[in-house]
Amino acid sequence: MAALRACASRAGLLDGYVSGWSRMTLSGSWTDGQGVRAGLKPYFFTGRVYPERYGWGVSGLSDRVLVRPDGSRAIFRFHLSHSQLVVMVLTDSEHVEILDLKNDVNRLTRVALDALGFVHAVGLDLEIVSYVDPSGASHVFNTGFDGLRDGEDPERDGHELEMFNLLIDQAHLSPNVRSALADIRNAIREPTDTSVNCYRAVESIRREYLGGQQDTGAAGKRSWVQLREIAGVEASEVFWLKGLADPRRHGGSVDLSHTDRERALRLARRVVERHCRWLHAGGDQGAPVVA
């Protein structure tokens, strides 16, 4: 059974974990007769739990095994002490997508953190900071979501500053824009909830087009038509996102690839950005779109 503890000292944390793991063996088809790992590649992920100052710790967490559609498997081993996380992943996959593996680490770790937060009545957050690959090379993850920002060019900073100011102005004026920004923030932070948060962001902006009417019948339909026209998105794109979000909205679970997460985030961000630009250009003074 896992044990909870508050820790005060961080000295020797990683050394202790690595040396302890070197003595562990696996069973069954995962090892040969001498207890040597057969064909398994090790990845070490490190992270932090916030609020970090409380020194969160859990001992005795069970190993978790994931089997992927291609038949490859991965074992996850977790150590949390002094709010510092180390996860060892052993996998027999020949083609590891590191961002998908990072999402797995995030999702499985959050199970323990959410349980820990539940019993302590606290909201805990997680950041996966870096990993060491099987060759021993160390890599630090980007703090942003890879691929979402525009490429490097002389005009990027100016465009981002303009959007930053537009977002602040509109978020102060509209609770719907405020909610959409918060949903996109949570979609980036939490892989499991990316689809539902992105769809909620789209829905929040869509409410801007109700024109003070109840969100029912013809008014609701017109708001969707106007949203799609102004944001330049197809109905099929919105239905795709809704299909991914619905299971999570109704208590189910969704396991998204990094590619699908990026697609969902691009869609939600496009809706928010184009809505704010439309408002800035005085679009809300024009005639409403009629379905």
Protein Blocks (a to p, Z undefined) as FASTA:
>chain_A
ZZddddfbfghklmmmmmmmmmpccehjlbcfkopaehiacdddddddddfklopacehi
acdddddfkopacddddddeehiacdddddfbfbdcfklmmmmmmmmmmmmmmmmmmmno
pacddddfbdcdfkopacdddfbdehkaccddfklmmmmmmmmmmmmmmmmmpmklmmmm
mmmmmmmmmmmlmmmmmmmmmmmmmmmmnnopacehjllmmmmmmmmmmnopafklmmmm
mmmmmmmmnopacdddfklmmmmmmmmmmmmmmmmmmmmnommmmccddZZ
